[in-house]
Each structure stands twice: as structure tokens, then as C-alpha cells.
Amino acid sequence: MDSKTIQHIARLARIRLTDKEEDKMKGELSSILNYISQLNKVDTESVEPLYQTTGLINSLRDDEYRKDFEMNEDLNSRLVGQAPDKEKRFIKVKSVLNK
């Protein structure tokens, strides 16, 4: 791994590296690439691909109201009351859509 490659990667990541950080990165990235090179040498021809490790299939719960937080005037005023800009019982935000 040379300095030019490290500088290119840093530019792509939009980070600035000092010379000391560049040297450290050079060693760390070289180590990672060497490890990947070792993994690529392993014979995996007879290994079945593993797509999922938990064994769960479509394990979704019913979408039902669990009454974890019963909304009442007190809770609403405490939650909405913290907002910097509000209107009645709602938090007021800037428009996110162009008109």
C-alpha cells in the first residue's frame, strides 16, 4: 500500500490525514488486505452458501396496539411542550416539500 493510494482513499472518504495517520493507515489497510488475501486462498467449493443464520422465517408479530404509552393530556403536553415551535397539540416543523 503506497502513499498515493492512501491519499486517494482519504480523498474518497473526505478525510484529512496527517503524515503520522497516513503511515498508521498504510499499515492497517495492508494488514486487512493481507488477511483478505489469505481468506481468498481457502477452498470453499464444497461449502453451501449461508444466507441466514437464525432459522427464523417471516417472524413478524401482529401489528396491534399494545397500550405501552397511553396518550393523555399530561403526556402530550410534556412531549410536545419540549418542542421549540408548536401549534395546539402538534409540533410545528419547516416544510420538507418544495412548493
N, C-alpha and C positions, 0 to 999 in steps of 0.2 A: 504494500500500500504506500503510494508516494504522496508527497505534499500537495501536488496538483489535484489528485483525486479527492483528498480530504477537503481541500478548499472548495472543490466543486460540490461535494456533498453538503458542506456547510452552507454554501450559497443556496442550494436547493431547499435546505431546511430553514433558510433565512435566519441563521445564527452567526454570530461573530465569535471566532476562536482566537485566543491568544496563542503565541508560539508554544507555550507550555501545554495548553489544552490541545493544540494540534498534534503535538508529539504523543500525548496520552491517548487521543482518539485514534491515532495511527496504530498504536499497539493493540488497543481494544478491538478495533474493526478487523485487524489482521487476525487476531485470535478467533474472533467469531467466524470469519471466512474459512480459516483452517479447520474449525470444528465442523462447519457445513461440508467441507470437502471430505472429511472423514465419514460423515453420515452418507454422503453420496456413494461411497465405496461399498456400503453394506448391501448384500444381496437380499432384495425384498421381492423377488419374482414369485415365490410361493406364499407370500403373505396376503391374506384377504384384506381389502381396504376396510378401515374402521370409520364409519360415518357418524356414529352416535354411540356414546358410552354409557348412558344411564338406563337404556332399555325402555324408557317411557315413550308411549305413543299417544299423541293427542291428549295429553294430560291437562286438560283445561277444566277449571271449576265453573259451575254455573254462575252467570253474572247476576247476582242477586244482592239486594240492598241488605247489608249486614248490621246497620244501625250502630256502627263504630263511633260515629260522631253525630249525635243528634243536633241538628242545626236549630238554634233558638236565638232570640234577640240578643241575649248576652254574648253568646259565642260569635254571632255575626258582627256585633259592634266591636268586640275585641279583635277579630281578624281584620275586618275592613277598616277599623279605626287606626290601624298601623300604617295604612297606605297614605302616601303623600298627597294624593288627589282622589277624591271620591265624590260620588253623586248618589244621594239617597243610600240604598243598601249595597251599592256596587262600587268597585274600584274603577276609576277612570284612567284610561291609558291613551297614548297617542295613536292615531290611525296607523295601521300597518299596510293598508292598501292605498295605492295611488288613485286619485280621483280623476 
